[in-house]
Amino acid sequence: MKSIYISLFAILTVLNSEAQVAQKIVAEHFTNTKCSRNLQFAIR
């Protein structure tokens, strides 16, 4: 039973960290529209 709780805790922490990274990317995209446009040109 303990292994189930440990695996659930690990999955939740991974999902939470990924959600925070996604929120940072979205926030940077909306706050730095000029920078994101420059990045799109650089990628091309």
PyMOL commands that place a pseudoatom at each C-alpha (Angstrom):
pseudoatom trace, name=CA, resn=MET, resi=1, chain=A, elem=C, hetatm=0, pos=[0.000, 0.000, 0.000]
pseudoatom trace, name=CA, resn=LYS, resi=2, chain=A, elem=C, hetatm=0, pos=[2.830, 2.422, 0.769]
pseudoatom trace, name=CA, resn=SER, resi=3, chain=A, elem=C, hetatm=0, pos=[4.277, 2.029, -2.729]
pseudoatom trace, name=CA, resn=ILE, resi=4, chain=A, elem=C, hetatm=0, pos=[0.938, 3.125, -4.224]
pseudoatom trace, name=CA, resn=TYR, resi=5, chain=A, elem=C, hetatm=0, pos=[0.920, 6.321, -2.153]
pseudoatom trace, name=CA, resn=ILE, resi=6, chain=A, elem=C, hetatm=0, pos=[4.562, 7.035, -3.008]
pseudoatom trace, name=CA, resn=SER, resi=7, chain=A, elem=C, hetatm=0, pos=[3.933, 6.580, -6.737]
pseudoatom trace, name=CA, resn=LEU, resi=8, chain=A, elem=C, hetatm=0, pos=[0.833, 8.797, -6.581]
pseudoatom trace, name=CA, resn=PHE, resi=9, chain=A, elem=C, hetatm=0, pos=[2.824, 11.478, -4.761]
pseudoatom trace, name=CA, resn=ALA, resi=10, chain=A, elem=C, hetatm=0, pos=[5.599, 11.307, -7.365]
pseudoatom trace, name=CA, resn=ILE, resi=11, chain=A, elem=C, hetatm=0, pos=[3.111, 11.577, -10.252]
pseudoatom trace, name=CA, resn=LEU, resi=12, chain=A, elem=C, hetatm=0, pos=[1.389, 14.567, -8.622]
pseudoatom trace, name=CA, resn=THR, resi=13, chain=A, elem=C, hetatm=0, pos=[4.672, 16.390, -8.057]
pseudoatom trace, name=CA, resn=VAL, resi=14, chain=A, elem=C, hetatm=0, pos=[5.749, 15.801, -11.668]
pseudoatom trace, name=CA, resn=LEU, resi=15, chain=A, elem=C, hetatm=0, pos=[2.390, 17.010, -13.007]
pseudoatom trace, name=CA, resn=ASN, resi=16, chain=A, elem=C, hetatm=0, pos=[2.501, 20.059, -10.732]
pseudoatom trace, name=CA, resn=SER, resi=17, chain=A, elem=C, hetatm=0, pos=[6.009, 21.023, -11.869]
pseudoatom trace, name=CA, resn=GLU, resi=18, chain=A, elem=C, hetatm=0, pos=[5.034, 20.603, -15.534]
pseudoatom trace, name=CA, resn=ALA, resi=19, chain=A, elem=C, hetatm=0, pos=[1.938, 22.778, -14.991]
pseudoatom trace, name=CA, resn=GLN, resi=20, chain=A, elem=C, hetatm=0, pos=[4.083, 25.503, -13.405]
pseudoatom trace, name=CA, resn=VAL, resi=21, chain=A, elem=C, hetatm=0, pos=[6.474, 25.424, -16.372]
pseudoatom trace, name=CA, resn=ALA, resi=22, chain=A, elem=C, hetatm=0, pos=[3.534, 25.695, -18.789]
pseudoatom trace, name=CA, resn=GLN, resi=23, chain=A, elem=C, hetatm=0, pos=[2.144, 28.657, -16.826]
pseudoatom trace, name=CA, resn=LYS, resi=24, chain=A, elem=C, hetatm=0, pos=[5.532, 30.402, -17.010]
pseudoatom trace, name=CA, resn=ILE, resi=25, chain=A, elem=C, hetatm=0, pos=[5.719, 29.854, -20.787]
pseudoatom trace, name=CA, resn=VAL, resi=26, chain=A, elem=C, hetatm=0, pos=[2.178, 31.212, -21.288]
pseudoatom trace, name=CA, resn=ALA, resi=27, chain=A, elem=C, hetatm=0, pos=[2.856, 34.231, -19.057]
pseudoatom trace, name=CA, resn=GLU, resi=28, chain=A, elem=C, hetatm=0, pos=[6.109, 35.021, -20.870]
pseudoatom trace, name=CA, resn=HIS, resi=29, chain=A, elem=C, hetatm=0, pos=[4.360, 34.636, -24.223]
pseudoatom trace, name=CA, resn=PHE, resi=30, chain=A, elem=C, hetatm=0, pos=[1.671, 37.181, -23.323]
pseudoatom trace, name=CA, resn=THR, resi=31, chain=A, elem=C, hetatm=0, pos=[3.982, 39.644, -21.545]
pseudoatom trace, name=CA, resn=ASN, resi=32, chain=A, elem=C, hetatm=0, pos=[6.789, 39.510, -24.122]
pseudoatom trace, name=CA, resn=THR, resi=33, chain=A, elem=C, hetatm=0, pos=[4.956, 39.439, -27.444]
pseudoatom trace, name=CA, resn=LYS, resi=34, chain=A, elem=C, hetatm=0, pos=[7.780, 41.312, -29.190]
pseudoatom trace, name=CA, resn=CYS, resi=35, chain=A, elem=C, hetatm=0, pos=[10.382, 38.894, -27.850]
pseudoatom trace, name=CA, resn=SER, resi=36, chain=A, elem=C, hetatm=0, pos=[8.295, 35.873, -28.877]
pseudoatom trace, name=CA, resn=ARG, resi=37, chain=A, elem=C, hetatm=0, pos=[7.968, 37.268, -32.406]
pseudoatom trace, name=CA, resn=ASN, resi=38, chain=A, elem=C, hetatm=0, pos=[11.742, 37.694, -32.562]
pseudoatom trace, name=CA, resn=LEU, resi=39, chain=A, elem=C, hetatm=0, pos=[12.149, 34.094, -31.377]
pseudoatom trace, name=CA, resn=GLN, resi=40, chain=A, elem=C, hetatm=0, pos=[9.811, 32.853, -34.099]
pseudoatom trace, name=CA, resn=PHE, resi=41, chain=A, elem=C, hetatm=0, pos=[11.887, 34.644, -36.736]
pseudoatom trace, name=CA, resn=ALA, resi=42, chain=A, elem=C, hetatm=0, pos=[15.092, 33.226, -35.213]
pseudoatom trace, name=CA, resn=ILE, resi=43, chain=A, elem=C, hetatm=0, pos=[13.690, 29.677, -35.326]
pseudoatom trace, name=CA, resn=ARG, resi=44, chain=A, elem=C, hetatm=0, pos=[12.882, 30.045, -39.015]
for i in range(1, 44): cmd.bond("trace and resi %d" % i, "trace and resi %d" % (i + 1))
show_as sticks, trace
zoom trace
